[in-house]
């Protein structure tokens, strides 16, 4: 046992605990790994777009990220719809079609 589980157990036993994190508190799992990936899987339409994955969230954000076995790296987050999205995005070359509750939007990327 190490990391956060060890710190939690030590605190439960009444010991003083100090956490040292190289980057953001919470580490890779919280910020770039399993927790954000699980959140996207449960609340977004996911699409494999070659070297990147695209996630269209219910609140109209298109998130591009580079996946790897250990984590994902967010590359961009763009607001593409002003109302709740209703369908998977459709990619055609450098264009992405997004359907929200009122319109179909076309986004072009270079």
C-alpha positions as CSV (number, residue, x, y, z in Angstrom):
1,X,0.0,0.0,0.0
2,X,1.3,3.5,-0.8
3,X,0.2,7.0,-1.8
4,X,-3.3,8.1,-0.8
5,X,-4.5,4.7,0.6
6,X,-1.5,4.7,3.0
7,X,-2.1,8.3,4.0
8,X,-5.8,7.7,4.6
9,X,-5.1,4.6,6.7
10,X,-2.4,6.4,8.7
11,X,-4.8,9.2,9.5
12,X,-7.4,6.7,10.6
13,X,-4.9,5.3,13.0
14,X,-4.3,8.8,14.4
15,X,-1.0,9.5,12.8
16,X,0.0,12.9,11.4
17,X,0.1,12.8,7.6
18,X,1.7,15.1,5.0
19,X,1.1,14.6,1.3
20,X,3.7,15.8,-1.2
21,X,2.6,16.0,-4.8
22,X,4.9,16.7,-7.8
23,X,2.1,18.4,-9.7
24,X,-1.5,19.1,-8.7
25,X,-2.9,17.7,-5.5
26,X,-4.8,14.5,-6.4
27,X,-2.2,13.4,-8.9
28,X,-2.6,11.8,-12.3
29,X,-5.7,9.7,-11.4
30,X,-7.7,12.7,-10.3
31,X,-6.7,15.2,-13.0
32,X,-5.7,13.3,-16.2
33,X,-6.4,9.6,-15.6
34,X,-9.1,7.3,-14.5
35,X,-11.5,9.8,-12.8
36,X,-11.8,12.3,-15.7
37,X,-12.0,9.4,-18.2
38,X,-14.8,7.7,-16.2
39,X,-16.7,11.1,-16.0
40,X,-16.4,11.5,-19.8
41,X,-17.6,8.0,-20.4
42,X,-20.7,8.5,-18.3
43,X,-21.7,12.0,-19.5
44,X,-20.4,12.5,-23.1
45,X,-20.7,11.1,-26.6
46,X,-17.2,9.7,-27.4
47,X,-15.7,9.5,-30.9
48,X,-12.4,8.0,-32.2
49,X,-11.0,10.7,-34.5
50,X,-7.7,9.1,-35.5
51,X,-4.9,10.3,-33.3
52,X,-7.3,12.0,-30.8
53,X,-10.6,11.2,-29.1
54,X,-13.5,13.6,-29.1
55,X,-16.0,13.9,-26.4
56,X,-19.2,16.0,-26.8
57,X,-20.5,16.7,-23.3
58,X,-24.2,17.2,-22.5
59,X,-23.6,20.9,-21.8
60,X,-22.2,21.5,-25.4
61,X,-18.5,21.3,-24.9
62,X,-16.3,19.5,-27.4
63,X,-13.3,18.1,-25.7
64,X,-10.3,16.8,-27.8
65,X,-7.9,14.5,-25.9
66,X,-5.0,12.2,-26.7
67,X,-5.5,8.9,-25.1
68,X,-2.9,6.5,-23.7
69,X,-3.1,3.3,-21.6
70,X,-2.2,5.3,-18.4
71,X,-4.1,8.6,-18.9
72,X,-5.5,11.1,-21.3
73,X,-4.1,14.5,-22.1
74,X,-6.7,17.2,-22.8
75,X,-5.7,19.1,-26.0
76,X,-8.7,21.5,-26.3
77,X,-12.1,22.3,-24.9
78,X,-14.5,24.3,-27.1
79,X,-18.1,25.4,-26.4
80,X,-19.9,24.2,-29.6
81,X,-23.6,24.4,-28.5
82,X,-25.6,26.8,-26.4
83,X,-28.2,24.2,-25.4
84,X,-28.0,20.5,-24.4
85,X,-26.6,18.3,-27.1
86,X,-28.7,15.5,-28.4
87,X,-26.5,13.2,-30.6
88,X,-23.0,12.0,-31.2
89,X,-20.9,14.5,-33.2
90,X,-20.3,13.7,-36.8
91,X,-16.8,14.1,-38.2
92,X,-16.3,14.6,-42.0
93,X,-12.7,15.5,-42.8
94,X,-11.9,18.7,-40.9
95,X,-15.6,19.4,-40.2
96,X,-17.6,18.4,-37.2
97,X,-21.4,18.5,-37.1
98,X,-23.0,19.0,-33.7
99,X,-26.8,18.7,-32.9
100,X,-28.2,20.5,-30.0
101,X,-31.8,20.9,-29.0
102,X,-32.4,23.7,-31.5
103,X,-29.9,23.5,-34.4
104,X,-27.2,21.6,-36.2
105,X,-23.9,23.4,-36.0
106,X,-21.0,23.0,-38.3
107,X,-17.5,23.5,-37.0
108,X,-14.4,23.6,-39.2
109,X,-10.9,22.9,-37.8
110,X,-7.5,23.3,-39.3
